[in-house]
Amino acid sequence: MADDHVHGHDRAAPMLDGPRGPLQGVRVIDVTQAIAGPWCTMMLGDLGADVIKVEPPAGDSQRFLGPYTKDDEERAYGGAYATYNRNKRGIVLDLSQEADKATLLRLVDGADALVENSRAGVLDRLGLGYEVLHARNPRLVYGAVRGFGDPRSGASPYGEWPAYDVVAQAMGTLVSMNGTASGEELKVGPFVGDIYPGTVAAVAMVAALFHARATGEGQFVDVGMVDAIMALSEFGVMRWSYMGRTTPPTGNQAPFSAPFDIFATKDGSAAIAAPGDHQWATFCQCIGREDLIADPRCAKARERVRNRDFVDEVVGGWAAERTTAEIVEVLGGLVPVGPVRKPAELIDDPHAAARQMLVAVPQPSARPTVQVNTPMRFSATPAGVHRRAPRLDEHGEEVRAELDQLHD
């Protein structure tokens, strides 16, 4: 139905009743905006850390961007901010003012980590750079997520350039390898130029926190968005180094495997992959084409790649005559297969339900919305969503009161 999304939260998993992840007891000061930095600290919050988000008086640049639900009259924040800043407490600090700068320093005294994603030098010029904070709290892990990294780790000639998702995807080579089979280059739809660097930064922060707990020694953690996308796109460098070839867009195909594609069905599309000889033989048996198992055009993996058009015609022709559900029924559990899902279909997906991958999250003044849960699972310390994103300065008094108690 057209308004299914309005009631999607009724079928989603509930939030956790509080932080229970493996990073409980870790305090993170979040001085980030936009996506890459907040994604990093969101992951730490999902893992149970107490994340205190520091925003300027005008708020995070993402805070008031849509979308909003129709019943949200307060509009404390939009959909993107709601996701990237869940599991955080919020305080407003104007870091150009000495009193608020002093409050941040007091927060650092009791913190395990700080993450920021300003351009290189911004916090240094405010007297809040790594060296200052490290001298004040030697065990502090200081994380920076910047477009082209920080000069402390290697001064990029582009270090002063601003960067967004599309820039990181382009300069990290991802765009050059992604696109249509006809060669049109396309960026990846989700903001992987932000989200993957943020994920890498979260892993790096956890590693540095592990070291700090063992030694008492904090350090500077530096993740460049372009660097992270280069790592994500390593296949292109490998292929160039081994073969002297570029890797152009190939649509949904894989250069060294066939069949390995998205195939149209009677009512949608499905991913089908049978690159191994045994998988190909099983596929042929499933579709009643045992004659193709020993066919010299497709008996071996190399021949299937060389004769990709023939192989795709066989698989595509079979798929086109059946519904997606029928294809999954025939191949499921025997040959790698999966329906192409749309977001609206996830709420009824049995896998998403069994894994509690969709969670209902309240909003300050509107109906609950649905967010994708953390994919990390722990047997002893369950991680996940336990707190909605904060209103602007929602926890300012609370955090300041804790500081006063700490310093009494």
N, C-alpha and C positions, 0 to 999 in steps of 0.2 A: 504493500500500500504506500501511497505517496507520503504519509506522515509516520511511517514506521520508525524513523529516526527519533521522533519525539518520545517514543516509548521504549527505545532500545535499552535504556538503563534498567528496565524491569527484568530483562533477560541476561544482564551482565553480572559478573561476580561482584560481591561487595568489597569495599576497601578493607584493608587490615585495620585492627583496632588500635594500632600504634606501631612505632618502628620496632622491627624484630630482626632485621638483617644482620649480617656479620660485622658491619661497621658501627654498630651501636657503641656509643661512648666516644666516637670520633667527632670532633667539631670542625666544620668547614666554613670559612668566611667566603662568600660568593660575591665578587665584585665584577660580575659579568653582565653583558647585555646581548641582545639579538638571539642567536641560536647555538653556535658552536660552544661557547663557554657555558651557557645555561644547560645545554645538554650534558656536558661533563658533570656538572654539579647535581643535575637531576639524577644521573645514574648513581652518584655517591649517596644521594638522599634515598633512592630506591633501596640501596644496600644497608640503610639504617643509620647513616650519619646524620648528625644534627647540622643542617645546612642553614646558615643565616644569610639571607640575600640582602645585600646593601644596594639600595637604589638612590639615584639623585632625586631631588624634589619633583622633577617632571616625570619620574618613573623610567623604567626600562623602555628602550625604543620599541620593543615588541608589545608592551603592555596593552595599549589601546588600539592595536590593529585587530580587525575582525578575523573570523566571523563571530557574531553573537547569536544566541538563541532569541527567538522572537519575544519571549516573555522576560528577557533580561532588561529591566529598566535601569538598574544601577550601572551596569557596564563597567564593573571594576577592572575587568581585563577581558581580552578576546581569547579565541580558541587556541592560538599558537602559544601564547603566554601561559595559558592554563596547563598545557602539557609540559612545556620545558621548565616550568617552575613549580611543579608539584613537590610535595615532601620538603618544603622550605618554609622557614619563618622570615618575615619581611621587616626591614627597618630602613627608614630614609635617613641618609647622611649626605650633607653637602660638603664634599671633601675640599672645597675651596675655602671653607670656614675652619678656623683653628679649633673651635670647640668640637665640631664633628670629626675633624681629623684626629683629635685626641681620643674620641670615642672609638674610632676604628683601631687605634693603637691599643686601647684597652681590650678590645675584642681579640686582637692578635695575641695578647699575652696569654689568653686561655685557650687558644686554638691549636689544632693539629695541622691545619692546612688553610691556604688561601688560594683562590683561583681568580684570575682576571683575564680579560681578552681585549683590552684597549690596545691602541697602537703602541709600538715600542717607545718607551720613554715617558709616557703620560703619567704613570704613577711615580716614576722617578722624579719628575719635575715638581710633584706635589710633596716630595719628601717621604714617599710611601713605597719606594722601590724595594727590590729583593734585599739589597745589602743592608738597608735600614732595618727592615723587619727581621732579617736573620740575626742581626746584632742584638735585637731586642728579645727574640725568641729563637734560640739556635736550633731547636727541634722542629721548627715550622717548615712544612713542605709548601713551597711557593710554585704554583702552576700558572703558566702563560700559554694561551692559545691565540696565535696570531696568524695572519694570512701567510706570511713568509718567514715565520720564526722570529726569534729574538737574537740580537747581535751577541749576546753572551755566549751563544752556542755556535754562532757562525753568521757573520754579517752579510745578509743577502743584498745585492744591489737594488732589489725591489722592497727592501725592508720598510720603507716609509709609505708604500702604496696601500690603500685600503683594499680589502678583498671580501667578496661574497661567494656564496656557493657556486655560482656559475663560473666565476674566475678561477676558483680552485679546481673545478672539474675540467676547465679548459687547459690550464697550465700544468695540471697534473697528468695530462694525456688521456683522461677518461673520455672526453668528448670525441677525440680522434678515433676511438675504437668503438664508440656506441652510435647506433643509428640504424638506418634502413639497409636492406640488402642491396639497394641500388647505389649506396654510398653516401647518402645524406647524413651528415654528422648531427647528432642530437645530444643534449645534456640528459642525464638521468632525471626522471620526474621528481622523486623525493629529493630533499635537500641533503644528499649524501656528501656534498662538499663542506657542509657544516657538521652533519651528524656523525660521519665517520671520524673526522678529526676530534670531535668531542668524545667519542667512544675511546679512541686511542689515548686521549688525555686522561680519561678516567682510569684506564688500565695503568698508565704511567704513574698516576697519583697514588693508586693503591700500592704499587711496587715501592714507591718512595716512602710511603707511610709505613710499610713493613720494615724497610731499612731503618727509618727513624725510630720505630719502636724498639728495634734490636740494639741500636747504637746511640740513640739520643741525638743523632745528627740529621738535621733537615737539609734540604737542598733545593736547587732551582730546577724545575721541570718545564721543558720547552717543547711544544708541539706546533709545527707549522701546518696550516691547512693544506697548502700545496704539497708539502712533504707527505702528509698522510694519504692524499689521493694518489700520489706517485706510488706509494706502497700498495694501495688498493688495486692499482692498475699494473702491477708488476709483470703481468703476462706479456704485455707489449715489449718491455725491455728484454725479457727472457727470449722472446721470439726473434727480436732484432739481433741480440747478441749471438744466438745460436745459428741463425739462418740468414741474417742480413736483410730481413724483410720487415716492412711495416705491417701493422695489423689494422686494416681498414674496418669500418662497420660491416657487420655480417648479418644484420637483422637479428632474428631469434636463433640462428644456427650457431654451432660451435665449429671452428675451423678444422679440428682434427677428429670430429665424431659425426656419425650418421647412423640411424636417424637421431636427431637431437634438435627439436624445434617445437614451435607452437603450431598446432594444426587446427584448421577450421572444422567445426562439427555442425550438425544440423541445427543446433540451437545456441552455439557459442564457440568456444575453442578450448583446447586442452594441450598441456605439455606432454610429449611422449619422447622418451629417451631410451634407446637400446644400443649403446655404442659397443658393448662387448659381444663377442661371438656367441657366448651362451645366452645372453639377453636377446640377441637377434633371433636365435633359434627358438627361444621360448615365445617371442612375439609372433613368429611365423606360425607356430603351433596354435597360439591363441586365436589367430584370425583365419585359420584353416588354409594356410599357404605353405604347407610343409615343403612344397617344391622349391621354395626360395632358399631353404637352408643350405643346400649344396650348389645353388646357382653361382657360377663363377663371377657374376657381376656383383654379388653381395654376400658371398660366403664368409669372407674375411673383412676385418675392420678397414684395412687399407682400400680394398675394392669398393666398400660401401661409401667411403669418402670420395674416391675417384668417380663413382657413379651416383653421386648424391641426387641428381635429378631423377634418376630411375627409382632410387630408394624412397625419396620424398613423394613421388607419384604414387607408389604402392601404399605408403602409410597414409598420405593425405587422401587418396581415393577411398580407402577403407573408412577413415574417420569421418569424411564428409557425408557418408550414408547413415551415420548413427548419431544419436544424441550424446551429449557429454556424459550423462549419467550411464548410458549403455556402455560407453568406452571404458569408464572407470570400473564398471561392474565386470567387464571381461578381463581387463589388464591389472586391476588393483591387486597388489600383493605379489604379482608375478613379474611385471615389467614396470620400471619407473614411469609413473603417470600421475597427472594431477590436473584438475579443472582450473581454468583461469578464473580466479575469484575477483569479484568487485567488493569494495569495502562494505556495501550494504548486505552482502551475502555472508559476511563473517559472523554476524550475530546468530545465525542458524547453523553454523558450521560445527559439527560434533567435535572436531579436533580443538577448535578455539574454546569450546565449552569445557572439554575435559581438562585442558591445560590452564583454564581460567585466564586466558589471554586478553579478554575484554573486561574492564572493570568500570563500575558506575562510580562517578566522582561528583560530589555535590558542588554547586556554585553558590556564591554569596547571596544571590537574590533571584534565582531562576531554577528551572528544573535541572536535575542531574544530567550530566553528559557522559558519554562513553569514551574512555581512553584505552590505548593499548598498554597492557601491563608489561612489566619487565620480563624478558625471556629467561632470566637467570633463576634457577631453582636450587634450593639448599634444604637438606633434610633436617638440620638442627636449627637453622636461623632463617626462617622464611623471609624473603625480600618481597617488596612490592609497594603499591601505592597505599599510603596511610594518611595523607593530608592533602587537601586541595591547595592550589596556589594561593598566596596571600594577597589581600587587598594592599594597596599602597600604605606602607608604614603600619600594617596591622599589628605587628608584634613589637613595635618600637618601645613602648613602655615596659613590656615584659622583658625584653632583652636588656634594657638599661637597668632595670631592677636587679636582674641577675648579676650584672657587672658591679653594681653597688654592693651586693652581698659578697661577691668574690673579693672586692678590694677593701672591705671593712676590716 
